[in-house]
């Protein structure tokens, strides 16, 4: 094994008597490097885009969400809440009441989700980073609200404007026709817009945050009746074990979903795109590695007289095959490592110096992951082994002695 590997290195790093062979070897090495570099950059770029895309959905998505198995709401007892506090792995949790409502101001209307929250909500979600104007609501104050900048623009809301109160409207529960009674079929309440948050275009028009007691009164819910509980987990918490504990606490009366399960369609789409991109660039890499096959075949033809000499000296046909097999592997492995190294440098520079931008203010998101290095190296090594085997397999006794 050492002898074929030694000869393969000599053939690879020594110049051929024919200049065309040297040019082919150089071109082949460059193609392998560029192929590995391109695959690594694409995987790193898509990893950054995936994290960037998920960041929008994660702003108001808890680590674990406990919601009603049937209907829109469920009752939670003090005993269950105390048991919930003792579950290992849960850092904090918040009771939430959520429902579709109509927001109205100066004859302008907008449909949004009211989200009644308790004092623990700020421990579950990073509120400070999303506030655009004003302050977050005080859970002890009944008639305060926080809306998104999209809703504020649609309705013309100004934060902390006590002269123009925002009206929240929701249909009264029941089965009667809205024309069957002289009373209003809607529940209405006026709130002060305490602050305005800003995240992204979709979420900026989706939520209006209020005190949980206000939402319960507006929706005619009891004090212990909520729509869901949002939980924040401790680092490295075991989600499976936590879900089992929560199931025992609530006696299978609720649905328990992790963040991935809450956005299962988005995660599936991103994972499918990631696999598709990897396969496409792997196909490009396969086409590029045909250069390796061509380079080895040309080297075999160039070293045919040397093979006769080695064969006459007692080298077996298998060992001669191994010489060119190892030569192809060395080209792909060294080219792959160099391509990965260049890719790491480029991604590091993008992270540090923001070389490329999607918009004038948004640098292209990338991530430097060790797993991407492993993926690229294994891909190009496996393909290189296959290409080297194809090229060296044509060598036989008749070819050598003829």
Residue pairs with C-beta under 8 A, 6 or more apart in sequence:
1 322
3 315
3 319
4 319
4 320
4 322
4 323
4 325
4 326
5 322
5 326
7 310
7 323
8 322
8 323
8 324
8 325
8 326
8 327
8 330
9 326
9 330
11 299
11 303
11 323
11 324
11 327
12 25
12 327
12 330
12 331
15 22
16 22
16 25
16 299
16 302
17 302
18 302
20 298
21 298
21 299
21 302
24 294
24 295
24 298
25 295
25 299
25 331
27 291
27 295
28 291
28 292
28 294
28 295
28 331
29 331
29 334
29 335
31 288
31 291
31 335
32 288
32 289
32 291
32 292
32 331
32 332
32 335
32 336
32 339
32 380
32 384
33 335
33 336
33 338
33 339
33 342
34 288
34 339
35 284
35 285
35 288
35 289
35 335
35 339
35 380
36 285
36 335
36 336
36 337
36 338
36 339
36 340
36 343
36 376
36 377
36 380
37 339
37 340
37 342
37 343
37 346
38 281
38 284
38 339
39 278
39 281
39 282
39 285
39 339
39 376
39 379
39 380
40 339
40 340
40 343
40 344
40 347
40 372
40 373
40 376
41 343
41 346
41 347
42 277
42 281
43 277
43 278
43 369
43 372
43 375
43 376
44 343
44 347
44 366
44 367
44 368
44 369
44 372
45 364
45 365
45 366
46 273
46 274
46 277
47 366
47 367
47 369
47 372
48 364
48 365
48 366
48 367
49 365
50 270
50 274
51 365
51 367
52 365
53 266
53 270
54 263
54 266
54 267
54 270
56 199
56 200
56 202
56 203
57 263
57 266
58 259
59 125
59 126
59 130
59 199
59 200
59 203
60 125
60 199
60 203
60 207
61 259
61 262
61 263
62 124
62 125
62 230
62 231
62 232
62 259
63 231
63 232
63 233
63 237
63 239
63 258
63 259
64 90
64 230
64 231
64 233
64 239
64 242
64 243
64 246
64 256
64 257
64 258
64 259
65 228
65 229
65 230
65 231
65 256
65 257
65 262
66 228
66 229
66 230
66 231
66 246
66 250
66 254
66 255
66 256
67 74
67 227
67 228
67 229
67 254
67 255
67 257
68 74
68 227
68 228
68 253
68 254
68 255
69 252
69 253
69 254
69 255
72 99
72 227
73 97
73 221
73 225
73 226
73 227
74 225
74 226
74 227
74 253
74 254
75 222
75 224
75 225
76 95
76 224
76 225
76 226
76 229
77 224
80 249
80 250
83 249
84 90
84 93
84 229
84 246
84 249
85 93
87 242
87 245
87 246
87 249
88 237
88 242
88 245
89 233
89 234
89 237
89 238
89 241
89 242
90 231
90 232
90 233
90 234
90 237
90 242
91 123
91 232
91 233
91 234
92 120
92 123
92 124
92 231
92 232
93 120
93 124
93 229
93 230
93 231
93 232
94 117
94 118
94 120
94 121
94 123
94 124
94 229
94 230
95 117
95 118
95 120
95 212
95 226
95 229
96 115
96 116
96 117
96 118
96 121
96 212
96 226
96 227
96 228
96 229
96 230
97 114
97 115
97 116
97 212
97 215
97 216
97 219
97 221
97 225
97 226
97 227
98 113
98 114
98 115
98 116
98 215
98 227
98 228
99 113
99 114
99 170
99 215
99 219
99 227
100 111
100 112
100 113
100 114
100 170
101 111
101 112
101 113
101 114
101 168
101 169
101 170
101 208
101 218
102 109
102 110
102 111
102 112
102 168
102 169
102 170
103 109
103 110
103 111
103 112
103 147
103 151
103 155
103 166
103 167
103 168
103 169
103 208
104 110
104 155
104 166
104 167
104 168
104 169
105 155
105 156
105 157
105 164
105 165
105 166
105 167
106 155
106 156
106 164
108 154
108 155
108 156
109 155
110 151
110 154
110 155
110 205
112 147
112 151
112 205
112 206
112 207
112 208
113 206
113 207
113 208
114 168
114 170
114 207
114 208
114 210
114 215
114 218
115 207
115 208
115 209
115 210
115 215
116 209
116 210
116 211
116 212
116 213
116 214
116 215
116 216
117 137
117 139
117 209
117 210
117 211
117 212
118 139
118 212
119 139
119 140
121 127
121 139
121 230
122 136
123 232
124 230
124 231
124 232
125 230
125 232
127 136
127 197
130 197
130 198
130 199
131 195
131 196
131 197
131 198
132 149
132 195
132 196
132 197
132 198
133 149
133 159
133 195
133 196
134 146
134 159
134 160
134 193
134 194
134 195
134 196
135 194
135 195
136 146
136 194
136 195
136 209
137 144
137 145
137 146
137 194
137 195
137 209
137 210
137 211
138 144
138 194
139 211
139 212
140 211
141 211
142 211
142 213
142 214
143 189
143 190
143 191
143 192
143 211
143 214
144 191
144 192
144 194
144 210
144 211
145 166
145 168
145 191
145 192
145 193
145 194
145 208
145 209
145 210
146 193
146 194
146 195
146 196
146 197
146 208
146 209
147 157
147 166
147 193
147 196
147 197
147 207
147 208
147 209
148 196
148 197
148 198
148 199
148 203
148 204
148 205
148 206
148 207
149 196
149 197
149 198
149 204
150 201
150 204
150 205
151 157
151 204
151 205
151 208
152 158
152 159
152 193
152 196
154 205
155 166
157 164
157 166
157 193
157 196
158 164
158 193
159 193
159 194
159 195
159 196
160 192
160 193
160 194
160 195
161 192
161 193
162 192
165 190
165 191
165 192
166 190
166 191
166 192
166 193
166 208
167 188
167 189
167 190
167 191
168 188
168 189
168 190
168 191
168 208
168 210
168 218
169 186
169 187
169 188
170 186
170 187
170 218
170 219
171 178
171 185
171 186
171 187
172 184
172 185
172 186
172 187
172 220
173 219
173 220
178 185
187 218
187 219
187 220
189 214
189 217
189 218
191 210
191 214
197 204
197 209
198 204
212 226
213 223
215 221
216 222
216 223
216 225
216 226
231 242
233 239
233 242
239 258
243 256
243 258
246 254
246 256
247 256
260 267
278 375
282 379
282 383
285 379
285 380
285 383
286 383
289 332
289 380
289 383
289 384
289 387
290 387
292 328
292 331
292 332
292 384
292 387
292 388
292 391
293 328
293 387
293 390
293 391
295 328
295 331
296 324
296 327
296 328
296 387
296 388
296 391
296 392
297 391
297 394
299 324
299 327
300 307
300 324
300 391
300 392
300 394
300 395
304 399
304 400
307 320
307 395
307 400
308 400
308 401
310 319
310 320
311 317
311 320
311 400
311 401
317 395
317 396
317 397
317 400
320 395
320 400
321 392
321 393
321 395
322 392
323 392
324 388
324 391
324 392
324 395
325 388
325 389
325 391
325 392
326 388
327 388
328 384
328 385
328 387
328 388
328 391
328 392
329 381
329 384
329 385
329 388
331 384
332 380
332 381
332 383
332 384
332 385
332 387
332 388
333 380
333 381
333 384
335 380
336 376
336 377
336 380
336 381
336 384
337 377
339 376
339 380
340 373
340 376
340 377
343 376
344 368
344 373
347 366
347 367
347 368
348 368
349 355
350 356
350 363
350 364
350 366
351 366
351 368
354 363
355 363
356 363
356 364
357 363
357 364
358 364
